[in-house]
Amino acid sequence: MKKIIYYLFFTIMPISVFGIGGFGLQLGQGSFSVEESYPVTGIPGVTLTNGAFNGSFALGGYAYVDLIPFVDIEFDFNAQGNTYDIEFQNAVGSMPKLKFAWVSGNTYTTVRKKVIGLSIPFLAGAQLHAGAGINTHSTVPLADVDMVKELLGGDLTNSPESLDGALLAYLEDDNNLVSSTGFHVQTGFQFKLLMIDTFLVYRHTFAEMVVPNAKSFGTLNIRLGFGL
């Protein structure tokens, strides 16, 4: 009789450790490469160089709701970035090398579904899930020829002595951020012990004007939070 009660408790009882939702923080690593670029100036001896960088580091948060039958709704946000060098020179001189940051602020809304799950009620559980959704991005642009020309008073042959300060101010201005939207697919593994919630999530984002010269990029996220 005890064995029957034990079996019913762990297999039929509807209450699960995964509860109704959760929230927490996440760290991420972007997987992509941006090559060094040389925008065409059209003037001999005038060069603009944006340095190369590999991948990005991301920090953000997440929340999900597990109240809808068959699927979960997840929302997360992050800021990702990396550093690179900007150089400019003409016949008059060279701009002091500017070490700057490529940064993108991103939001993701995902509908996900459990693929495989194992749960011990009230104690622990694990799930493999997959999902898809939409995303938005606000990204700091790379320096381009039109931008530099404007900051030099409309002439690329003017002295670049103070260009680094003007360029820095321009790139840091929120009004000059590039906005874009896209969609994504993801898969993840979730493990929960009591109220401690952990995730390992791989996501592939399809969005232009985020990573320079790329139409998509991958991200691996590690999450730690609380389940409700």
URLIN-V625213 format. One line per field, one symbol per residue. phi: phi as a letter, one per 30 degrees, with the letter a starting at -180 (. if undefined). psi: psi as a letter, one per 40 degrees, with the letter a starting at -180 (. if undefined). A space follows every 10 residues. Layout:
phi=???
psi=???
This chain:
phi=.ddddddddc cceddbddhc laalcbcbbd cabcdebbed cibeicbbbc ddaciacbba baabbccdei bccbbbbacb aacaccbbab ddlbdeeccb bdbbcbbbcb cbbdcbbbbc eicaabbcbb aaacbbbbbd dddbdddddd dcijbdcddc ecdedddddd dddddcdcca babababacc bbbhcdcbbb bcbcccacic deibcaacbc ccbbabcc
psi=ddddddddde ddhehideae aiiaiiiihi gihhihighh dehhehihhh iiihaiiiha iiiihfehhd iihhhiiihi iiiiihiiia ddaihhhhhi hhihhiihhh hihhdhihhh heciiiihii iiaiiiihhh iihidddddd defeheeihe dedddddddd dehdeeihii iaiiiiiihh hhhbehhiih hhihhhhifc hhfieiiihh hhihahi.
